[in-house]
Amino acid sequence: MITTSVTNFRKNIYNILSQTIKFNEVVNINTKDGNAIILSEEDYNGLLETLYLSNIPEVKNSIVEGLNTPIEECLEEDEVEW
């Protein structure tokens, strides 16, 4: 995460936004009135998708079940059918 002041952000807006877009680098901009976060569109869409999926009970239960499955019971990578 990049943390910067609003003054520094204004001076370097192009470079900072390029890092955010190319490398998914989150930016925390500090101001006297509070802070703001800048995310790449890819990260933002990923967060929205995660929130959406976590609100579907069947999907949430499947994820929790997968997390609780011992590694010995999991399939090898080459055995997974995509």
LUMFIKOL-762951 format. One record per residue: residue in one letter; x, y, z of N, C-alpha, C in turn. Coordinates in steps of 0.1 Angstrom, whole numbers, padded with zeros to 4 digits, always signed. Example, Ala and Ser with C-alpha at 12.3 -4.5 7.8 and 13.67 -1.06 7.14 Angstrom:
2
A+0132-0057+0078+0123-0045+0078+0132-0033+0078 S+0128-0022+0071+0137-0011+0071+0129+0000+0079 
END
This chain:
82
M+0008-0012+0000+0000+0000+0000+0009+0012+0000 I+0006+0022-0008+0012+0035-0009+0004+0044+0000 T+0011+0051+0009+0005+0061+0017+0012+0074+0014 T+0003+0084+0011+0008+0097+0006-0001+0108+0011 S+0005+0120+0011-0004+0132+0014-0011+0136+0001 V-0021+0144+0003-0029+0149-0008-0020+0158-0017 T-0011+0165-0011-0002+0174-0018+0007+0166-0027 N+0013+0156-0021+0022+0147-0029+0014+0139-0040 F+0002+0135-0037-0007+0129-0047-0009+0138-0059 R-0012+0150-0056-0015+0160-0067-0002+0162-0076 K+0009+0162-0070+0022+0164-0077+0025+0151-0086 N+0021+0140-0081+0025+0127-0088+0013+0119-0092 I+0002+0125-0095-0010+0118-0098-0009+0107-0109 Y-0002+0111-0120-0001+0102-0131+0007+0089-0127 N+0018+0091-0121+0027+0080-0117+0020+0071-0106 I+0013+0077-0097+0007+0070-0086-0005+0062-0092 L-0013+0068-0101-0024+0061-0107-0019+0050-0116 S-0008+0052-0123-0002+0041-0131+0002+0029-0123 Q+0008+0031-0111+0011+0020-0102-0001+0013-0097 T-0012+0020-0094-0024+0014-0090-0030+0005-0101 I-0030+0010-0113-0036+0003-0124-0027-0009-0128 K-0014-0007-0130-0005-0017-0135-0003-0028-0124 F-0001-0024-0112+0004-0034-0102-0007-0036-0090 N-0019-0031-0092-0030-0032-0082-0025-0027-0068 E-0017-0016-0069-0012-0010-0057-0023-0001-0051 V-0027-0004-0039-0037+0005-0032-0030+0017-0027 V-0037+0029-0028-0032+0042-0024-0040+0047-0013 N-0034+0051-0002-0040+0057+0009-0036+0072+0009 I-0046+0081+0007-0042+0095+0006-0047+0102+0019 N-0038+0108+0026-0040+0115+0038-0043+0130+0036 T-0054+0134+0043-0057+0148+0042-0060+0153+0057 K-0061+0166+0059-0064+0170+0073-0078+0167+0077 D-0087+0164+0067-0101+0161+0070-0104+0146+0070 G-0094+0138+0068-0096+0123+0067-0088+0117+0056 N-0089+0104+0054-0082+0097+0044-0091+0092+0033 A-0085+0089+0022-0092+0083+0011-0084+0072+0005 I-0090+0062-0001-0084+0050-0006-0086+0050-0021 I-0076+0047-0029-0078+0045-0044-0074+0031-0047 L-0083+0024-0054-0081+0010-0059-0081+0010-0074 S-0075+0000-0080-0077-0002-0094-0091-0007-0096 E-0096-0005-0108-0109-0010-0112-0110-0025-0110 E-0099-0032-0113-0099-0047-0112-0101-0051-0097 D-0094-0044-0088-0095-0047-0074-0109-0044-0069 Y-0114-0032-0073-0128-0028-0069-0138-0038-0074 N-0138-0043-0086-0147-0052-0091-0146-0066-0084 G-0133-0069-0081-0131-0082-0073-0137-0081-0059 L-0136-0069-0053-0143-0068-0040-0158-0069-0041 L-0164-0062-0051-0178-0063-0053-0182-0078-0055 E-0175-0085-0063-0178-0099-0066-0177-0107-0053 T-0167-0105-0045-0165-0112-0033-0177-0109-0023 L-0181-0097-0022-0192-0093-0014-0205-0100-0019 Y-0207-0100-0032-0219-0106-0038-0219-0121-0035 L-0208-0128-0038-0208-0142-0036-0209-0146-0021 S-0203-0138-0012-0204-0141+0002-0218-0140+0008 N-0227-0133+0001-0241-0132+0005-0250-0142+0000 I-0244-0152-0008-0252-0163-0013-0249-0175-0003 P-0259-0179+0005-0256-0189+0015-0250-0202+0010 E-0254-0207-0002-0248-0219-0007-0234-0218-0011 V-0230-0206-0016-0216-0204-0020-0208-0202-0007 K-0213-0194+0002-0206-0192+0015-0203-0206+0022 N-0214-0214+0023-0212-0227+0029-0202-0236+0022 S-0202-0235+0009-0192-0243+0001-0178-0239+0004 I-0176-0226+0005-0163-0221+0007-0158-0225+0021 V-0167-0223+0031-0164-0227+0045-0161-0242+0045 E-0169-0250+0038-0166-0265+0038-0153-0268+0032 G-0149-0261+0021-0136-0263+0015-0125-0259+0024 L-0126-0248+0031-0116-0244+0041-0114-0254+0052 N-0125-0261+0056-0124-0270+0067-0120-0284+0062 T-0118-0287+0049-0115-0300+0044-0100-0302+0046 P-0096-0313+0052-0082-0316+0054-0075-0317+0040 I-0063-0313+0039-0055-0313+0027-0054-0327+0021 E-0054-0337+0030-0053-0351+0026-0065-0356+0018 E-0076-0349+0020-0089-0353+0013-0091-0345+0000 C-0082-0336-0003-0083-0328-0015-0077-0335-0027 L-0082-0332-0039-0077-0338-0051-0064-0332-0055 E-0056-0339-0062-0044-0334-0068-0047-0324-0079 E-0039-0315-0082-0042-0305-0092-0045-0311-0105 D-0038-0321-0109-0040-0327-0123-0053-0336-0123 E-0059-0338-0111-0071-0346-0111-0084-0337-0111 V-0082-0324-0110-0094-0315-0110-0099-0313-0125 E-0112-0315-0126-0118-0312-0139-0123-0298-0140 W-0118-0290-0149-0122-0276-0150-0133-0275-0159 
END
